[in-house]
C-alpha cells in the first residue's frame, strides 16, 4: 500500500516524532508506514485521515489501483 | 502545531512507565526465585512453612510480572506489538520443537546426560532476542 504521509508531513513542517506523537505511535512506526514497509490498521488510518482532514483514500492508495 | 508545542509524547511516557514497571517486577521475581531456591538450604534449613511462603510469594510476584508484561504489550503501538508477538510466537514454536527433540535425544540414547529446563530457556531467549532484532530491522 502506497501513501503520501511523508508529503503531508513535510507540507506542515512536522518531524516524524511530531507526527508519531499526534498519532500516538512510535517514530519507528511512522517511518515504516512512510516507507511502505508497514500497513497501518484501519483505526490508525482513520486517525491519520482525521489529523490531516482528508479521506483515507486521499492518504493511502492500494498499489493494485495505481498500476 | 509549532515545533515548540511538541514535548515528550504520551506514547513515549506510557511506554517508559510500562517498561520500568515490567523491569521492576522482573527483577523482584528473579529475587524471589533466588530466595525460594537457596534460602531453604542456606538460611532456614528446609523449614516447610517458610519454604511454602517463599514459593507462594514467588508465584504471586510472577503473576504480577505477567500482568506488567501484558500492560507493556498493550501500551505499545500496533507495529511494535506485531514485532514482539511474532517474536514470542517464534520463541514458543522453537521451544516446543527443540524442547521435545532435545528430550527425545536422551530417550533414544543419543546423549548421555539429562536434558535440563534451563537449556530450553536459553534457546527460547536467544530465539526471542534474535526475532525482535530481525523484526525491527525488517521495518527500518
Backbone of each chain as ProteinMPNN parsed JSONL, in Angstrom:
{"seq_chain_A": "XXXXXXXXXXXXXXXXXXXXXXXXXXXXXXXXXXXXXXXXXXXXXXXXXXXXXXXXXXXXXXXXXXX", "coords_chain_A": {"N_chain_A": [[0.85, -1.2, 0.0], [0.585, 2.163, -0.941], [1.402, 5.494, 0.203], [0.906, 8.995, 1.035], [1.968, 10.125, 3.243], [4.423, 11.183, 4.019], [4.726, 13.42, 2.392], [2.529, 14.975, 3.178], [3.237, 15.428, 5.801], [5.617, 16.843, 5.472], [4.625, 19.141, 4.242], [3.451, 20.404, 6.356], [5.575, 20.897, 7.897], [6.377, 19.124, 9.897], [8.108, 16.892, 12.074], [9.027, 13.39, 12.015], [8.8, 12.43, 14.575], [7.026, 14.23, 15.718], [4.697, 13.755, 14.236], [4.313, 11.115, 14.98], [3.763, 11.471, 17.676], [1.318, 12.836, 17.486], [-0.248, 10.824, 16.403], [-0.12, 8.945, 18.308], [1.756, 6.854, 18.284], [4.915, 5.065, 17.825], [7.986, 6.673, 16.686], [9.393, 5.047, 14.954], [7.38, 3.513, 13.853], [5.941, 5.383, 12.343], [7.918, 5.981, 10.479], [8.193, 3.463, 9.218], [5.657, 3.205, 8.07], [5.613, 5.391, 6.321], [7.599, 4.587, 4.555], [6.346, 2.515, 3.366], [6.641, 0.018, 4.411], [5.172, -0.994, 6.435], [1.799, -1.609, 6.864], [-0.762, 0.363, 8.076], [-3.325, -0.215, 10.618], [-6.929, -0.11, 10.208], [-8.171, 1.649, 12.176], [-5.92, 3.275, 12.793], [-5.362, 4.384, 10.322], [-7.697, 5.882, 9.944], [-7.329, 7.7, 12.007], [-5.091, 9.102, 11.099], [-6.21, 10.206, 8.822], [-8.155, 11.887, 9.953], [-6.466, 13.633, 11.307], [-5.159, 14.992, 9.23], [-7.312, 16.044, 7.997], [-8.43, 14.758, 5.772], [-9.65, 12.241, 3.432], [-9.373, 8.661, 3.918], [-8.65, 7.43, 1.524], [-7.406, 9.499, 0.217], [-4.974, 9.62, 1.423], [-3.912, 7.003, 1.638], [-3.176, 4.616, -0.807], [-4.135, 1.78, -2.67], [-1.755, -0.324, -4.073], [-2.363, -1.871, -6.27], [-4.338, -0.444, -7.539], [-2.972, 1.739, -8.507], [-1.393, 0.834, -10.481]], "CA_chain_A": [[0.0, 0.0, 0.0], [1.358, 3.408, -1.005], [0.767, 6.599, 0.934], [1.571, 10.288, 0.868], [2.139, 10.645, 4.603], [5.66, 11.967, 4.093], [4.461, 14.712, 1.735], [1.613, 15.723, 4.059], [4.02, 15.83, 6.987], [6.565, 17.876, 5.045], [3.846, 20.366, 3.978], [3.171, 21.037, 7.66], [6.872, 21.078, 8.552], [6.423, 18.289, 11.095], [9.083, 15.804, 12.076], [8.4, 12.071, 12.216], [8.487, 12.312, 16.006], [5.821, 15.024, 15.978], [3.56, 13.02, 13.672], [4.138, 9.94, 15.847], [3.116, 11.979, 18.885], [-0.086, 13.139, 17.155], [-0.958, 9.569, 16.11], [0.08, 8.09, 19.483], [2.554, 5.666, 17.931], [6.349, 5.346, 17.911], [8.575, 7.29, 15.484], [9.761, 3.941, 14.06], [6.17, 3.088, 13.136], [5.685, 6.409, 11.314], [8.942, 5.774, 9.451], [7.866, 2.237, 8.473], [4.45, 3.472, 7.254], [6.019, 6.287, 5.231], [8.39, 3.825, 3.577], [5.514, 1.45, 2.804], [7.051, -1.294, 4.939], [4.145, -1.449, 7.376], [0.463, -1.09, 6.555], [-1.454, 0.637, 9.35], [-4.677, -0.762, 10.786], [-7.984, 0.837, 9.824], [-8.282, 2.746, 13.162], [-4.793, 4.208, 12.674], [-5.554, 5.1, 9.057], [-8.74, 6.885, 10.214], [-6.722, 8.733, 12.864], [-4.248, 9.925, 10.211], [-7.122, 10.961, 7.951], [-8.731, 12.971, 10.782], [-5.392, 14.592, 11.622], [-4.879, 15.815, 8.053], [-8.617, 16.465, 7.452], [-8.566, 14.172, 4.437], [-10.225, 10.889, 3.498], [-8.332, 7.622, 3.932], [-8.201, 7.198, 0.143], [-6.511, 10.59, -0.184], [-3.649, 9.385, 2.025], [-3.438, 5.642, 1.352], [-3.656, 4.072, -2.082], [-3.798, 0.385, -2.952], [-0.8, -0.332, -5.179], [-3.005, -2.501, -7.43], [-5.104, 0.605, -8.224], [-2.082, 2.747, -9.097], [-0.609, 0.216, -11.562]], "C_chain_A": [[0.886, 1.251, 0.0], [0.647, 4.485, -0.181], [1.556, 7.885, 0.738], [1.777, 10.963, 2.228], [3.356, 11.572, 4.709], [5.454, 13.365, 3.503], [3.585, 15.58, 2.638], [2.352, 16.244, 5.289], [4.971, 16.973, 6.626], [5.848, 19.206, 4.796], [3.575, 21.142, 5.273], [4.432, 21.265, 8.475], [6.936, 20.332, 9.893], [7.548, 17.27, 10.959], [8.32, 14.485, 12.235], [7.974, 11.904, 13.672], [7.208, 13.07, 16.348], [4.573, 14.333, 15.434], [3.259, 11.789, 14.536], [3.398, 10.331, 17.12], [1.624, 12.209, 18.633], [-0.9, 11.862, 16.923], [-0.866, 8.579, 17.273], [0.728, 6.747, 19.112], [4.032, 6.04, 18.061], [6.844, 5.989, 16.614], [8.945, 6.211, 14.458], [8.554, 3.478, 13.235], [5.819, 4.084, 12.036], [6.655, 6.217, 10.159], [8.601, 4.56, 8.576], [6.639, 2.448, 7.585], [4.826, 4.347, 6.059], [6.776, 5.536, 4.139], [7.597, 2.687, 2.934], [5.876, 0.067, 3.309], [6.024, -1.863, 5.921], [2.819, -0.791, 7.014], [-0.3, -0.859, 7.856], [-2.832, -0.036, 9.399], [-5.687, 0.304, 10.357], [-8.147, 1.959, 10.866], [-7.147, 3.765, 13.046], [-4.894, 5.019, 11.386], [-6.618, 6.195, 9.228], [-8.174, 8.035, 11.046], [-5.868, 9.68, 12.025], [-5.136, 10.797, 9.315], [-7.747, 12.138, 8.708], [-7.701, 14.06, 11.04], [-5.147, 15.544, 10.448], [-6.162, 16.339, 7.39], [-8.795, 16.009, 6.004], [-9.292, 12.833, 4.576], [-9.073, 9.881, 3.488], [-7.767, 7.408, 2.534], [-7.273, 8.301, -0.349], [-5.085, 10.349, 0.328], [-3.071, 8.031, 1.607], [-4.044, 5.147, 0.035], [-3.197, 2.613, -2.216], [-2.871, 0.375, -4.169], [-1.389, -0.967, -6.432], [-3.784, -1.449, -8.235], [-4.212, 1.573, -8.972], [-1.269, 2.177, -10.255], [-1.276, 0.465, -12.91]], "O_chain_A": [[1.8, 1.387, 0.813], [-0.55, 4.392, 0.091], [2.718, 7.866, 0.331], [1.764, 12.188, 2.346], [3.322, 12.596, 5.391], [5.942, 14.358, 4.042], [3.859, 16.763, 2.837], [2.113, 17.36, 5.749], [5.111, 17.941, 7.374], [6.387, 20.271, 5.098], [3.485, 22.369, 5.274], [4.376, 21.763, 9.599], [7.472, 20.836, 10.88], [7.887, 16.846, 9.854], [7.129, 14.473, 12.546], [6.932, 11.318, 13.967], [6.406, 12.615, 17.163], [3.525, 14.323, 16.08], [2.099, 11.465, 14.788], [2.515, 9.609, 17.583], [0.778, 11.834, 19.445], [-2.096, 11.823, 17.21], [-1.464, 7.504, 17.226], [0.311, 5.678, 19.56], [4.364, 7.184, 18.369], [6.203, 5.867, 15.57], [8.828, 6.424, 13.251], [8.692, 3.1, 12.072], [5.445, 3.691, 10.931], [6.261, 6.282, 8.995], [8.704, 4.62, 7.35], [6.584, 1.927, 6.47], [4.413, 4.082, 4.93], [6.613, 5.815, 2.951], [8.108, 1.98, 2.064], [5.478, -0.94, 2.724], [6.014, -3.062, 6.2], [2.732, 0.429, 6.877], [-0.464, -1.784, 8.651], [-3.416, -0.376, 8.37], [-5.336, 1.468, 10.169], [-8.253, 3.123, 10.479], [-7.371, 4.968, 13.182], [-4.552, 6.201, 11.363], [-6.457, 7.303, 8.718], [-8.5, 9.199, 10.815], [-5.908, 10.897, 12.207], [-4.845, 11.971, 9.085], [-7.856, 13.242, 8.175], [-8.012, 15.25, 11.0], [-4.954, 16.744, 10.64], [-6.105, 16.997, 6.351], [-9.245, 16.763, 5.142], [-9.522, 12.351, 5.685], [-7.95, 10.205, 3.103], [-6.561, 7.227, 2.367], [-6.446, 8.07, -1.231], [-4.115, 10.82, -0.266], [-1.893, 7.926, 1.266], [-5.249, 5.248, -0.197], [-2.053, 2.266, -1.922], [-3.175, 1.001, -5.184], [-0.966, -0.644, -7.542], [-3.882, -1.545, -9.459], [-4.635, 2.169, -9.963], [-0.547, 2.907, -10.935], [-0.768, 0.024, -13.941]]}, "seq_chain_B": "XXXXXXXXXXXXXXXXXXXXXXXXXXXXXXXXXXXXXXXXXXXXXXXXXXXXXXXXXXXXXXXXXXXXXXXXXXXXXXXXXXXXXXXXXXXXXXXXXXXXXXXXXXXXXXXXXXXXXXXXXXXXXXXXXXXXXXXXXXXX", "coords_chain_B": {"N_chain_B": [[0.411, 23.224, 14.401], [3.128, 24.204, 16.256], [6.691, 23.642, 16.428], [7.571, 24.045, 18.97], [5.479, 23.388, 20.59], [5.491, 20.692, 20.865], [6.162, 18.176, 23.079], [7.601, 15.654, 25.162], [6.209, 12.689, 24.03], [2.946, 11.289, 24.806], [2.799, 8.663, 24.215], [5.463, 7.797, 24.386], [5.969, 8.371, 27.083], [4.094, 6.695, 28.363], [5.018, 4.251, 27.449], [7.624, 4.188, 28.513], [7.011, 4.222, 31.252], [5.553, 1.811, 31.528], [7.567, 0.061, 30.795], [9.456, 0.42, 32.815], [7.971, -0.493, 34.991], [7.659, -3.174, 34.252], [10.346, -3.994, 34.241], [10.975, -3.663, 36.967], [9.199, -5.507, 38.216], [10.13, -7.838, 37.053], [12.767, -8.007, 38.026], [12.177, -8.225, 40.747], [10.836, -10.643, 40.73], [12.909, -12.383, 39.942], [14.529, -12.096, 42.172], [12.842, -13.148, 44.209], [12.671, -15.709, 43.258], [15.304, -16.561, 43.569], [15.468, -16.469, 46.347], [13.52, -18.405, 47.038], [14.81, -20.589, 45.964], [17.387, -20.845, 47.168], [17.309, -20.067, 49.88], [15.905, -22.017, 51.556], [17.864, -24.017, 51.888], [20.21, -22.662, 52.743], [19.502, -20.747, 54.657], [17.075, -21.188, 56.304], [17.052, -23.901, 56.834], [15.398, -25.839, 55.454], [12.815, -25.396, 56.54], [9.482, -26.101, 56.488], [7.159, -24.434, 56.475], [8.184, -21.82, 56.056], [9.384, -22.247, 53.574], [7.184, -22.862, 51.94], [5.861, -20.399, 52.084], [7.775, -18.762, 50.82], [7.727, -19.854, 48.227], [5.058, -19.332, 47.513], [5.072, -16.533, 47.553], [6.865, -16.098, 45.466], [5.343, -17.131, 43.326], [3.177, -15.35, 43.359], [4.443, -12.874, 42.841], [5.427, -13.509, 40.349], [3.04, -13.688, 38.93], [2.245, -11.008, 39.018], [4.287, -9.967, 37.472], [3.639, -11.059, 34.998], [1.261, -9.674, 34.497], [2.29, -7.08, 34.342], [3.808, -7.401, 32.045], [1.78, -7.887, 30.178], [0.472, -5.39, 30.288], [2.545, -3.793, 29.331], [2.792, -4.756, 26.687], [0.233, -4.092, 25.711], [0.414, -1.357, 25.79], [2.074, -0.697, 23.733], [2.485, 0.451, 20.295], [0.756, -0.596, 17.246], [2.605, -1.695, 15.38], [4.895, -2.251, 16.885], [3.788, -4.06, 18.67], [3.169, -6.121, 16.897], [5.746, -6.926, 16.088], [6.822, -7.88, 18.543], [4.932, -9.86, 19.275], [5.13, -11.641, 17.149], [7.753, -12.447, 17.545], [7.513, -13.697, 20.039], [5.797, -15.792, 19.36], [7.427, -17.232, 17.609], [9.527, -17.916, 19.36], [8.131, -19.537, 21.144], [7.322, -21.63, 19.435], [9.818, -22.61, 18.538], [10.804, -23.358, 21.011], [9.048, -25.443, 21.68], [9.449, -27.341, 19.567], [12.293, -27.752, 19.581], [12.624, -28.364, 22.264], [11.123, -30.773, 22.669], [12.473, -32.383, 20.83], [15.017, -32.363, 21.942], [14.558, -33.653, 24.374], [13.897, -36.115, 23.341], [16.363, -36.977, 22.381], [17.708, -37.945, 24.597], [16.057, -40.045, 25.341], [16.405, -41.84, 23.211], [18.963, -42.492, 23.524], [21.004, -40.905, 22.376], [22.254, -38.853, 23.582], [24.032, -38.696, 26.682], [23.576, -37.349, 28.999], [21.198, -35.787, 31.29], [18.561, -33.911, 29.911], [18.123, -30.45, 30.57], [15.854, -28.021, 31.916], [16.738, -25.247, 31.96], [18.404, -25.164, 29.647], [16.584, -25.192, 27.568], [15.278, -22.808, 28.091], [17.37, -21.0, 27.561], [17.608, -21.349, 24.771], [15.082, -20.432, 23.934], [15.158, -17.762, 24.801], [17.321, -16.74, 23.308], [16.298, -17.135, 20.732], [14.047, -15.458, 20.863], [15.203, -12.887, 21.283], [16.729, -12.663, 18.939], [14.653, -12.723, 17.036], [13.246, -10.397, 17.682], [15.156, -8.409, 17.103], [15.484, -8.921, 14.372], [12.868, -8.379, 13.498], [12.654, -5.605, 14.021], [14.611, -4.669, 12.26], [13.496, -5.401, 9.869], [11.408, -3.581, 9.53], [12.701, -1.175, 9.382]], "CA_chain_B": [[1.197, 22.914, 15.599], [4.516, 24.628, 16.133], [7.631, 22.657, 16.974], [7.747, 24.276, 20.399], [4.363, 22.798, 21.329], [5.667, 19.261, 20.992], [7.036, 17.742, 24.165], [7.751, 14.201, 25.169], [4.877, 12.201, 23.692], [2.268, 10.452, 25.786], [3.166, 7.292, 23.869], [6.789, 7.541, 24.976], [5.845, 8.374, 28.552], [3.378, 5.478, 28.741], [5.904, 3.138, 27.147], [8.706, 4.204, 29.514], [6.435, 3.862, 32.539], [5.263, 0.366, 31.485], [8.854, -0.64, 30.705], [10.054, 0.468, 34.16], [7.177, -1.402, 35.842], [7.999, -4.556, 33.865], [11.714, -4.254, 34.722], [10.946, -3.803, 38.425], [8.547, -6.778, 38.579], [11.006, -8.941, 36.622], [13.869, -8.087, 38.997], [11.616, -8.735, 42.001], [10.559, -12.077, 40.514], [14.209, -13.083, 39.969], [14.961, -12.091, 43.582], [12.031, -14.105, 44.975], [13.049, -17.048, 42.769], [16.578, -16.887, 44.224], [15.169, -16.745, 47.769], [12.837, -19.703, 47.117], [15.74, -21.656, 45.574], [18.572, -21.012, 48.019], [17.078, -19.828, 51.31], [15.605, -23.226, 52.346], [19.094, -24.765, 52.174], [21.274, -21.898, 53.395], [19.052, -19.821, 55.702], [16.135, -21.708, 57.308], [17.218, -25.354, 56.977], [14.229, -26.544, 54.892], [11.584, -25.213, 57.319], [8.414, -26.273, 55.485], [6.26, -23.265, 56.421], [8.908, -20.711, 55.41], [9.601, -22.602, 52.165], [5.9, -22.693, 51.236], [5.632, -18.946, 51.975], [8.689, -18.24, 49.789], [7.234, -20.304, 46.912], [3.815, -18.597, 47.222], [5.459, -15.156, 47.209], [7.448, -16.168, 44.12], [4.244, -17.293, 42.366], [2.417, -14.094, 43.351], [5.233, -11.856, 42.128], [5.45, -13.947, 38.953], [1.752, -13.302, 38.347], [2.3, -9.553, 38.822], [5.19, -9.743, 36.34], [2.865, -11.358, 33.781], [0.329, -8.55, 34.282], [3.106, -5.951, 33.881], [4.165, -7.696, 30.652], [0.56, -7.663, 29.395], [0.273, -3.935, 30.198], [3.6, -3.268, 28.455], [2.423, -5.093, 25.307], [-0.957, -3.307, 25.336], [0.794, 0.053, 25.655], [2.854, -0.485, 22.51], [1.667, 0.681, 19.1], [0.444, -1.853, 16.541], [3.772, -2.307, 14.733], [5.751, -2.81, 17.944], [3.085, -5.263, 19.153], [3.322, -7.163, 15.872], [7.126, -7.421, 16.163], [7.015, -8.668, 19.771], [4.073, -11.054, 19.265], [5.727, -12.6, 16.199], [8.958, -12.989, 18.202], [7.055, -14.631, 21.076], [5.261, -16.985, 18.684], [8.579, -17.995, 17.105], [10.238, -18.482, 20.522], [7.296, -20.633, 21.658], [7.407, -22.731, 18.47], [11.17, -23.188, 18.618], [10.89, -24.011, 22.324], [8.301, -26.707, 21.622], [10.102, -28.292, 18.648], [13.633, -28.081, 20.083], [12.484, -28.985, 23.588], [10.716, -32.185, 22.519], [13.578, -33.067, 20.147], [16.105, -32.48, 22.921], [14.136, -34.702, 25.301], [13.958, -37.374, 22.591], [17.771, -37.392, 22.251], [18.083, -38.761, 25.76], [15.259, -41.284, 25.298], [16.941, -42.79, 22.22], [20.376, -42.714, 23.917], [21.974, -40.171, 21.56], [23.031, -38.095, 24.57], [24.099, -39.481, 27.918], [23.203, -36.525, 30.148], [19.784, -35.462, 31.45], [18.216, -32.569, 29.405], [17.73, -29.531, 31.645], [14.932, -26.935, 31.535], [17.452, -24.005, 31.61], [18.894, -25.206, 28.263], [15.44, -24.814, 26.739], [15.054, -21.375, 28.326], [18.408, -20.276, 26.801], [17.245, -21.405, 23.34], [13.916, -19.57, 23.722], [15.576, -16.364, 24.973], [18.136, -16.375, 22.143], [15.371, -17.046, 19.588], [13.207, -14.268, 21.049], [16.019, -11.686, 21.052], [17.036, -12.644, 17.504], [13.428, -12.402, 16.29], [12.923, -8.976, 17.925], [16.127, -7.616, 16.317], [15.129, -9.13, 12.968], [11.611, -7.661, 13.257], [12.929, -4.166, 13.954], [15.363, -4.398, 11.031], [12.563, -5.579, 8.749], [10.562, -2.383, 9.361], [13.513, 0.048, 9.419]], "C_chain_B": [[2.639, 23.366, 15.402], [5.413, 23.601, 16.801], [7.786, 22.81, 18.482], [6.657, 23.602, 21.225], [4.554, 21.314, 21.607], [6.612, 18.941, 22.146], [7.268, 16.266, 24.043], [6.357, 13.602, 24.98], [4.285, 11.341, 24.794], [2.59, 8.988, 25.511], [4.484, 6.918, 24.524], [6.704, 7.438, 26.491], [5.183, 7.083, 29.042], [4.286, 4.264, 28.573], [7.031, 3.044, 28.181], [8.194, 3.731, 30.869], [6.15, 2.353, 32.605], [6.547, -0.454, 31.488], [9.526, -0.691, 32.087], [9.314, -0.485, 35.097], [7.53, -2.856, 35.538], [9.394, -4.923, 34.376], [11.704, -4.512, 36.233], [10.315, -5.127, 38.857], [9.408, -7.971, 38.192], [12.159, -9.121, 37.619], [13.377, -8.66, 40.331], [11.342, -10.233, 41.897], [11.853, -12.895, 40.572], [14.702, -13.186, 41.423], [14.175, -13.12, 44.399], [12.316, -15.544, 44.543], [14.356, -17.498, 43.442], [16.354, -17.235, 45.699], [14.521, -18.131, 47.906], [13.78, -20.862, 46.785], [16.805, -21.925, 46.628], [18.315, -20.873, 49.525], [16.735, -21.096, 52.097], [16.883, -23.983, 52.741], [20.055, -23.97, 53.056], [20.806, -21.024, 54.559], [18.147, -20.505, 56.728], [16.059, -23.245, 57.353], [15.931, -26.132, 56.609], [12.984, -26.506, 55.797], [10.403, -25.167, 56.332], [7.543, -25.023, 55.334], [6.935, -22.109, 55.688], [9.112, -20.987, 53.912], [8.314, -22.419, 51.36], [5.594, -21.204, 51.044], [6.494, -18.357, 50.85], [8.207, -18.616, 48.386], [5.962, -19.537, 46.532], [4.111, -17.146, 46.838], [6.027, -15.121, 45.789], [6.35, -16.298, 43.058], [3.438, -16.003, 42.23], [3.138, -13.004, 42.574], [5.325, -12.212, 40.642], [4.17, -13.565, 38.232], [1.721, -11.794, 38.073], [3.209, -9.207, 37.633], [4.465, -10.008, 35.02], [1.897, -10.222, 33.459], [1.091, -7.327, 33.762], [3.509, -6.154, 32.422], [2.968, -7.474, 29.728], [0.317, -6.163, 29.199], [1.296, -3.298, 29.253], [3.239, -3.517, 26.99], [1.233, -4.255, 24.833], [-0.627, -1.84, 25.114], [1.57, 0.355, 24.391], [1.93, -0.17, 21.338], [1.576, -0.62, 18.292], [1.653, -2.493, 15.875], [4.698, -2.956, 15.763], [5.116, -4.084, 18.512], [3.284, -6.424, 18.191], [4.717, -7.772, 15.954], [7.29, -8.339, 17.382], [6.167, -9.943, 19.765], [4.605, -12.101, 18.29], [6.966, -13.243, 16.814], [8.569, -14.002, 19.275], [6.543, -15.924, 20.453], [6.407, -17.864, 18.18], [9.32, -18.677, 18.261], [9.457, -19.665, 21.098], [7.395, -21.854, 20.741], [8.757, -23.418, 18.528], [11.34, -23.93, 19.939], [10.216, -25.369, 22.315], [9.053, -27.747, 20.786], [11.464, -28.733, 19.196], [13.54, -28.803, 21.428], [12.117, -30.457, 23.499], [11.81, -32.997, 21.83], [14.733, -33.339, 21.09], [15.809, -33.601, 23.919], [14.256, -36.08, 24.635], [15.392, -37.899, 22.5], [18.207, -38.28, 23.409], [17.348, -40.105, 25.735], [15.859, -42.316, 24.345], [18.456, -42.948, 22.357], [21.39, -42.048, 22.98], [22.793, -39.218, 22.424], [22.968, -38.858, 25.891], [23.653, -38.683, 29.137], [21.705, -36.208, 30.129], [19.494, -34.073, 30.859], [17.673, -31.69, 30.534], [16.819, -28.44, 31.09], [15.692, -25.639, 31.189], [18.0, -23.993, 30.184], [17.794, -24.754, 27.301], [15.157, -23.306, 26.866], [16.091, -20.552, 27.554], [18.03, -20.205, 25.32], [16.095, -20.432, 23.055], [14.298, -18.095, 23.833], [16.377, -15.893, 23.765], [17.252, -16.215, 20.908], [14.545, -15.764, 19.659], [13.986, -12.987, 20.735], [16.342, -11.545, 19.561], [15.83, -12.219, 16.68], [13.038, -10.932, 16.482], [13.852, -8.083, 17.097], [15.776, -7.709, 14.831], [13.85, -8.36, 12.598], [11.831, -6.165, 13.142], [13.682, -3.807, 12.67], [14.444, -4.473, 9.812], [11.762, -4.298, 8.465], [11.359, -1.075, 9.388], [13.409, 0.827, 8.117]], "O_chain_B": [[3.296, 22.933, 14.455], [4.968, 22.802, 17.624], [8.089, 21.848, 19.188], [6.859, 23.282, 22.396], [3.881, 20.739, 22.462], [7.751, 19.408, 22.162], [7.151, 15.69, 22.962], [5.425, 13.969, 25.696], [5.001, 10.748, 25.601], [2.65, 8.17, 26.429], [4.608, 5.86, 25.14], [7.286, 6.543, 27.103], [5.641, 6.46, 30.0], [4.327, 3.373, 29.421], [7.351, 1.957, 28.664], [8.849, 2.943, 31.551], [6.462, 1.699, 33.599], [6.616, -1.521, 32.098], [10.09, -1.714, 32.476], [9.931, -1.193, 35.892], [7.682, -3.669, 36.45], [9.604, -6.025, 34.883], [12.336, -5.45, 36.718], [10.826, -5.795, 39.756], [9.43, -8.985, 38.889], [12.486, -10.243, 38.006], [14.058, -9.468, 40.963], [11.58, -10.991, 42.837], [11.89, -13.968, 41.175], [15.22, -14.22, 41.844], [14.755, -13.872, 45.182], [12.219, -16.475, 45.342], [14.499, -18.657, 43.832], [16.962, -18.165, 46.231], [14.907, -18.926, 48.763], [13.584, -21.981, 47.259], [17.097, -23.078, 46.948], [19.009, -21.48, 50.34], [17.225, -21.252, 53.215], [16.952, -24.533, 53.841], [20.644, -24.51, 53.993], [21.628, -20.598, 55.37], [18.422, -20.413, 57.925], [15.089, -23.804, 57.865], [15.458, -26.971, 57.376], [12.198, -27.453, 55.823], [10.343, -24.302, 55.458], [7.228, -24.605, 54.22], [6.337, -21.491, 54.807], [9.024, -20.076, 53.088], [8.337, -21.894, 50.247], [5.128, -20.793, 49.982], [6.018, -17.564, 50.037], [8.267, -17.801, 47.466], [5.796, -19.138, 45.379], [3.493, -16.595, 45.926], [5.71, -14.224, 45.008], [6.418, -15.651, 42.012], [3.061, -15.611, 41.126], [2.539, -12.301, 41.76], [5.305, -11.33, 39.784], [4.2, -13.165, 37.068], [1.235, -11.356, 37.031], [2.932, -8.271, 36.884], [4.648, -9.278, 34.045], [1.729, -9.851, 32.298], [0.619, -6.624, 32.868], [3.549, -5.197, 31.649], [3.117, -6.94, 28.629], [-0.001, -5.715, 28.097], [0.973, -2.394, 28.483], [3.357, -2.623, 26.152], [1.218, -3.768, 23.703], [-1.303, -1.155, 24.346], [1.716, 1.515, 24.008], [0.739, -0.481, 21.377], [2.233, -1.61, 18.613], [1.729, -3.72, 15.807], [5.215, -4.053, 15.551], [5.81, -5.06, 18.799], [3.532, -7.557, 18.603], [4.865, -8.993, 15.897], [7.83, -9.439, 17.268], [6.634, -10.995, 20.202], [4.543, -13.3, 18.562], [7.208, -14.436, 16.63], [9.212, -15.043, 19.411], [6.817, -17.015, 20.953], [6.363, -19.087, 18.308], [9.695, -19.847, 18.17], [10.046, -20.671, 21.493], [7.534, -22.981, 21.217], [8.842, -24.645, 18.564], [11.945, -25.001, 19.984], [10.74, -26.334, 22.871], [9.268, -28.876, 21.225], [11.757, -29.926, 19.268], [14.292, -29.742, 21.69], [12.721, -31.295, 24.169], [12.054, -34.149, 22.187], [15.35, -34.404, 21.048], [16.687, -34.392, 24.264], [14.654, -37.063, 25.261], [15.62, -39.108, 22.536], [18.965, -39.234, 23.234], [17.914, -41.15, 26.055], [15.831, -43.515, 24.623], [19.136, -43.453, 21.464], [22.499, -42.552, 22.804], [23.895, -38.82, 22.044], [22.001, -39.561, 26.182], [23.38, -39.258, 30.191], [21.037, -36.341, 29.103], [20.141, -33.113, 31.28], [16.865, -32.136, 31.349], [16.981, -27.992, 29.955], [15.332, -24.98, 30.214], [18.06, -22.932, 29.563], [18.051, -24.026, 26.342], [14.843, -22.63, 25.886], [15.751, -19.53, 26.959], [18.117, -19.148, 24.695], [16.124, -19.7, 22.066], [13.823, -17.269, 23.053], [16.155, -14.795, 23.254], [17.429, -15.279, 20.129], [14.363, -15.071, 18.657], [13.499, -12.115, 20.016], [16.243, -10.457, 18.993], [15.964, -11.445, 15.733], [12.553, -10.294, 15.548], [13.404, -7.124, 16.469], [15.771, -6.703, 14.122], [13.763, -7.767, 11.523], [11.259, -5.519, 12.263], [13.424, -2.767, 12.065], [14.593, -3.714, 8.855], [11.477, -3.975, 7.312], [10.774, 0.008, 9.415], [14.03, 1.881, 7.977]]}, "name": "protein", "num_of_chains": 2, "seq": "XXXXXXXXXXXXXXXXXXXXXXXXXXXXXXXXXXXXXXXXXXXXXXXXXXXXXXXXXXXXXXXXXXXXXXXXXXXXXXXXXXXXXXXXXXXXXXXXXXXXXXXXXXXXXXXXXXXXXXXXXXXXXXXXXXXXXXXXXXXXXXXXXXXXXXXXXXXXXXXXXXXXXXXXXXXXXXXXXXXXXXXXXXXXXXXXXXXXXXXXXXXXXXX"}
